[in-house]
């Protein structure tokens, strides 16, 4: 979790195809558009593109079990 916090807060995360890939503690996968992540808008989408959740902060994202994949 600390690595995810540092990467998102310092904007030092890897992207693939314009997406920041994440996984949730329960095994679910999703992504954020890299432009959103750079602006601090943490909207996570399912693999099919539907929005799953939007968080106001890195702490909130982590509290819901999401980390960088």
C-alpha positions as CSV (number, residue, x, y, z in Angstrom):
1,X,0.0,0.0,0.0
2,X,2.8,2.4,0.8
3,X,4.3,1.9,-2.7
4,X,0.9,2.7,-4.3
5,X,0.5,5.8,-2.1
6,X,4.0,7.1,-3.0
7,X,3.6,6.3,-6.7
8,X,0.3,8.1,-7.1
9,X,1.2,11.1,-4.9
10,X,4.6,11.5,-6.6
11,X,3.1,10.8,-10.1
12,X,5.7,8.1,-10.6
13,X,3.5,5.2,-11.8
14,X,3.8,3.1,-14.9
15,X,1.1,3.1,-17.6
16,X,0.1,0.6,-20.3
17,X,-2.0,1.8,-23.2
18,X,-2.8,5.1,-21.4
19,X,-4.1,3.3,-18.3
20,X,-2.9,2.8,-14.8
21,X,-3.8,-0.7,-13.8
22,X,-5.0,-1.6,-10.3
23,X,-6.2,-4.6,-8.3
24,X,-8.4,-4.8,-5.3
25,X,-7.8,-7.0,-2.3
26,X,-10.8,-9.1,-3.2
27,X,-9.2,-10.0,-6.6
28,X,-11.1,-7.5,-8.8
29,X,-9.0,-5.6,-11.4
30,X,-9.6,-2.2,-12.9
31,X,-7.8,0.8,-14.3
32,X,-7.7,4.6,-14.2
33,X,-7.0,6.7,-17.3
34,X,-3.5,8.1,-16.9
35,X,-4.7,11.7,-17.5
36,X,-7.2,11.3,-14.6
37,X,-4.4,9.9,-12.3
38,X,-2.2,12.8,-13.2
39,X,-4.9,15.2,-12.2
40,X,-5.7,13.4,-8.9
41,X,-9.0,12.2,-10.2
42,X,-9.2,8.6,-9.0
43,X,-12.0,7.0,-11.1
44,X,-11.5,3.3,-11.4
45,X,-13.1,1.4,-14.3
46,X,-13.8,-2.2,-14.8
47,X,-12.0,-4.0,-17.6
48,X,-15.0,-3.4,-19.8
49,X,-14.8,0.3,-19.3
50,X,-17.8,0.8,-16.9
51,X,-17.0,3.0,-13.9
52,X,-16.7,1.1,-10.7
53,X,-15.7,3.7,-8.1
54,X,-14.5,7.3,-7.8
55,X,-12.3,8.4,-4.9
56,X,-11.4,11.9,-3.7
57,X,-7.9,10.9,-2.5
58,X,-5.2,8.3,-2.6
59,X,-6.1,7.4,1.1
60,X,-9.7,6.8,0.2
61,X,-8.6,4.6,-2.8
62,X,-6.3,2.6,-0.5
63,X,-9.0,2.3,2.2
64,X,-11.2,0.5,-0.3
65,X,-8.4,-2.0,-1.0
66,X,-7.1,-0.8,-4.3
67,X,-3.4,-0.9,-5.1
68,X,-1.3,-0.6,-8.3
69,X,-1.0,-3.9,-10.2
